[in-house]
């Protein structure tokens, strides 16, 4: 099975999350649901890793709208 790596950064601290696409969707499910409650255009069932990262970033932007240091997520390509 192919695994993916996503780096989540908030307030200068980074966390690496690795897993299959399904595991990552499950891990970030609550974040996507929270973002969807603010913006109905956020997709809670993405089809690709790029779509997952894009919708995660949109979710963080919606839920942390007034925060000075927002959470940033990026996909880390291996190899």
Order of alpha helices (4+ residues) and beta strands (2+ residues): beta-beta-alpha-alpha-alpha-beta
